[in-house]
Amino acid sequence: MPGVLRERGRGWPLHRSVQRKDRNTMEKGRLGHRSRIVRERQMDTWDEFLRWATPSALLTPDGTIHSLNAPMAATLGRPAEQCVGYDFLDLLPETQRASAESLLIHGATTKTVAMRVLEFSGPDRASVVSLIEARPVKDPASRERLVWVHSVDARNDPGGLLIPFRLAAAAADLGLWMYEPRKHRLDWLGGAPALASLFPHASTSLARVVRQVHPDDREALRRLVRSPAAQSSWISLRFRTENNGWNHIACQTRRIQLGYSGPEQVFGVIRDDTLLEAGRQKALATLWAERQRADEIAAFSAALITAATEQELQQVVLTRVAATFGGTGAVLTLLDGETGRLHASSDARIDPRQADAMEGVSLDESQPLTHAIRTGTPHFIPNHEELIRDWPQTASIPWLGSFIAISIAPLSPVGDQPLGAWAVTYDSEHHSPPDERALMSTLADLAGQALRRIRLQQARVDLAAALQQSMLPTLPEHLPGLEVAARYRPSRDGLDIGGDWYDAFVMPGGAVALEIGDSQGHDVDAAAFMGQVRTSIRAIAPHEPEPATVLTRTNELLVTMNAARFASCTMLYIGPREGQVTGTSAGHVPLLCIREDGSSDIRELPGGPVLGVLSGTDYLEETFTLEEGTALIMVTDGVVEGPGLTLDAGLERAGTLAAQALHDGLNAEAIADRILDAAVAVDHLDDVAVLVIRRI
């Protein structure tokens, strides 16, 4: 026996991967020279081992290929000259090397015959599974020890070739089946017992298996068994078992030739992914629930941020807070800073009597809700026992006995001015985890910030409205020969205050001066500028007999003041006895003239640019007669323009409405209301002002 084997003791060479590299280099040179001599001198001796029609080879004791026949070279998938001198194990699939190594050790170290089932595979071709025999041989002439390996005919027992595959499948918790294309049948070959229950019949038709597969997956199964590839990729199928439950299985097929000259068969490997899929679905459901909860919280936060009134804030809290924290009801209490008492509102799942019991509660009362508001400290009470233990004096408070658990979050943190709190109630015991407590406190604090903003905004709106009302004049009760009505509505944006105005007053000579205008912007500055323009016109008009001169002098004054804004304006002088009208315009909307017969027209007055922009501007004017029973409509652009309404269309629409109202016998007040209502109906965004002048 070669020295290298004696050193190894048991098994194949120690450190074979290290020793083989050096040994192969020497062995190739040695065999290259020696094998030529041996083959020339003793060819007949070796031929008796290589004449077999099935794969056969002679190996040196360390596994190097000494010689081989054509079938063995074909089985190894390379020309014979690329096999001789190479390690036999290196030419096998990696998965087969351990079995082949054990086989060669027996063949080199014992006198008995050893057999193993080995799989030979190459790229783009079916694997060949053969029963390989190894036995020691000796050349009679050279006395050289070799190992003869050759394929054994297993046609009478092809099932024996599948035993290693079945054992490997069972060890890997897989199932193994074989498909016979000519018979269209699947035969269960064994494997994991749990998978065997999916196929209670050892042999079944492909059609029956297909019927048990989900309709959406059937075509994938057909393609799998018909695939010409040596090995397919894994595919997933939903498979219905006899108890009508769906199993998620993964399948892969391989084409294998049983024996060197045997038939090619399609073998399938099955893996049960039902539990894996269930875990994946559970993980996906958890992820989806987390995302949905995150979306709900984001929507909750966004709704709090965009709430514009206390009523909107109540709606946001009462529709969302109970659902967000898994409660069965919710109550929102807001503190009235003047009285020190609470105003309560609740969702529909709270008994109205409970909400009524919280209405008007003094902040000085000793109970969890008022304590949370006073101190800014949230309370999470999981059950009644803890409530009575910590707050024994609350046993007599009716509304506190109507639930099992309650979570109370103040709207202002410790140290801030108290604002109120919300309470989420539960019909069963509820222990709030730390993350839930933190989230509730965060959202409650956000609600408190929104409430402060709303109240500050409301204070500004109230101030702006007072400023606006102080600047809008009260029309004279009696104007000789005229019926006058005015309407104003601010913009829906900003502070509900704008720059539109109107005015009417009697001039020293008895004529009635009427004006309407629109200053740039929708804020306090716009209102202040509007006041400056109106006051300037009021101061100048009594000293000027012509409205065009009034606008000229007003424009010069505004330019001198270097005002940062501008204003449009229409001004009329009306002689009530004769109905003579003198009018001018500083870039303002045209007049509407309506008659009792229901007709109307648009009158565009001469004038000049808007006020406060160009110095040295002279405004023009026009004189005409207002007949008895007819009326003039003066409007700002918000009345006749909108997102879907052009100026011309708006003027025509307003004129038609006003003329019809006059034809119906309505007075100036009713006509003004009809025009204003029509402006609101077209979704106006700007301030609107209307001035109706009817000669009677």
Residue, then its C-alpha position, 0 to 999 in steps of 0.5 A: m500500500p502506498g506510504v501516503l495511505r499508511e500515514r492516513g490510517r482511516g479514510w481518504p488522504l488527510h489534507r487531500s485538498v492541500q496534498r492533491k495540488d502538489r501530487n497532481t503536478m508530479e503525478k501528471g508528469r509521472l503518469g504522462h511518461r509512465s502511462r505511455i510506456v505502460r499502455e504500449r507494453q501492457m495495453d491488453t492487460w488494462d483493456e479487460f477492465l475498459r472493454w465494458a460498454t458502460p462507463s469504466a475507469l482505472l484510478t491510482p490509489d490517490g484517485t487520479i484517473h489512469s485510463l478510462n473508456a469513452p462512455m466514462a469520458a462522456t459521463l464525466g462530460r469532457p474528452a478523454e484527454q482532458c480526464v487522464g491525469y486529473d483527480f476523479l473527484d474533481l470532475l464530479p458534482e460537489t454534492q457527490r464528492a463525499s460519497a465518491e471519496s468513501l467509495l474509492i477508499h474502500g476500493a483502494t484499501t479493501k479486497t471487498v467490492a464497494m458500491r455507491v449510487l453517484e450522480f454525474s451531471g454536466p451543463d445543459r444536460a440531464s444528470v446520469v444516476s449510476l450504481i458505481e462499483a469500485r474494486p482493487v486491481k493489480d497489473p500482472a506485469s507491473r504489479e501496480r495497484l489500481v482501483w477499477v470503477h465502473s457502472v453496474d447495470a441496474r435496469n432490473d432495479p431502477g428504484g435502487l438508484l433513487i434511494p439516496f435521493r429519497l434519503a436526502a429528501a427526507a433529511a432535508d424535510l422535502g418530498l420527492w416525486m417522478y413524472e412519466p410524460r408518456k403516462h401523464r402520471l406522477d409517482w410519489l417516491g417518498g421524503a418528509p412524512a408531512l409532505a406525503s399526506l399531501f399525496p395520499h395516492a402513491s401514483t396519480s394522474l397529472a390531471r388530478v394533481v392539476r385540479q388540486v392546484h389553485p386555478d391561478d397556478r395551474e399553468a405554472l405547474r404544467r410548464l414546470v413538468r414540461s420544461p426541457a431544462a436540466q433543472s428548473s427554478w423554484i415555483s410557488l403553488r397553492f395546493r388544496t388538500e383533502n380537507n379543503g385547506w390550502n397549502h403553499i408549496a414550492c416545487q423544482t424539477r430535474r431531468i435525471q437519466l436512470g443508469y447510463s443507458g436508462p430512460e430520462q425521467v422528470f423528478g420533482v422536489i417539493r417543499d412545504d412553505t405553508l408555515l413560512e407563508a403564514g408567517r410571511q402573511k402575518a408579518l405583512a399583516t402586521l406591517w400593513a397594520e403598522r402602516q395603517r396606524a401610522d397613516e391614521i396618526a399622520a392624518f390625525s396630526a394633519a387634521l389638528i394642524t389644519a383645524a380653523t375653529e374650535q368646532e373643527l377641533q372638536q370634530v377632529v378629536l371626537t371622530r379620531v381619538a377613540a379609534t386611534f387608541g382602541g377606546t369605546g368612547a371619547v369626551l373632550t372638555l375645554l376650559d372657559g378661561e373666564t368662568g374656570r368651568l369646563h365645556a364638554s362634548s362627546d362622540a356618539r358612543i358616550d351616554p349623553r348623560q355622562a357628557d352632561a355630567m361633565e358640563g360646567v364642572s369647576l376646575d377646582e373640583s377634585q377628580p382625575l379629569t380636573h387634576a389632569i387639566r390643572t397639573g398638565t399630568p396625564h392619567f391612565i387608569p386601567n380599571h375601577e379598582e385602581l380608580i377607587r384606590d387612587w381617587p376614593q372621593t370620586a366614587s360618588i361621581p356618576w360619570l366615572g362609574s360608567f366605564i371600566a378604564i379611562s385614559i385622560a390626556p391634558l391639552s397643555p403640559v406641566g407649567d402651561q396655562p390650562l386649556g382642557a383635556w380629552a378622555v378615552t373610555y374603555d368597556s374592559e380593563h385596559h393597560s396602556p403601554p408606554d408607547e401608547r401613553a407617549l403618543m396620546s400625550t404628544l397628540a394631546d399637546l398638538a391639539g392644545q397647540a391647535l387650540r391656542r392658535i385657533r383662539l389667537q386667530q379668533a381674537r385677531v379676527d374679532l379685532a379685524a372685524a371691529l376695525q372693518q365695521s368701524m371703517l364701513p359707514t352707516l348710510p344716511e337714512h333718507l336721501p332725497g329722491l333715492e333709495v340706497a342699499a349696501r352690502y359687504r362680505p369679507s374674503r374667506d381667506g386671511l383675517d376675514i377683513g379686506g379692502d373693499w368699501y362703499d360710502a354715501f353722503v350728501m354734498p353741501g349743494g344737495a347732491v348725493a355723493l356715492e363711491i365704491g372701491d377696492s384696495q389691494g390685499h385682504d388683511v389689516d394693512a388693506a383695511a387701514f389703506m382703505g380707511q385712508v382712501r375713504t377718509s381722503i375722499r370724504a375730506i376732499a369731496p365737499h370742496e370739489p364740485e366734480p367727482a373727477t377732481v376728487l379722484t385726481r386730488t386723492n390720487e396725488l395725496l396717496v402718491t405723496m404718502n408713498a403708499a405701498r398699496f393701490a385702490s380702484c374706485t368709482m365715484l358718482y354725484i347724483g342730483p336727486r331732483e333731476g336725476q343727473v349723474t356725473g361719474t368717474s372711475a379709477g380702474h374700477v368695475p363698470l356700472l350696471c344700469i337696470r330697468e323696471d322692464g327687466s332690461s339691463d346694460i353695462r356702463e363703463l365710465p371714463g376715468g383713469p388708472v387706479l389710485g396711488v400709483l401714477s402722479g400727475t394723472d387727470y381723471l375724466e368723467e361723464t354725465f347722464t340721466l338716471e330715469e325714475g324707477t331705474a337703478l344703478i348697481m355698483v359692485t367690486d370685482g369679487v361680485v362678478e369674478g370667480p374661479g370659473l366666472t369671467l368679468d364680462a360673464g359675471l357682469e351680465r349675470a349680475g345685471t340680469l339678476a338685478a333687473q329681474a329683481l327690479h321687475d319683480g318689484l323688489n326694493a333696493e335692500a332685496i336687490a342687494d341681497r339677491i346680488l350678494d347671494a349670487a356672488v356667494a353661490v359662485d364660490h367667491l374668494d375675494d371681498v365683495a361689496v354692493l351698492v344699489i341706487r334706485r331713483i324713486 
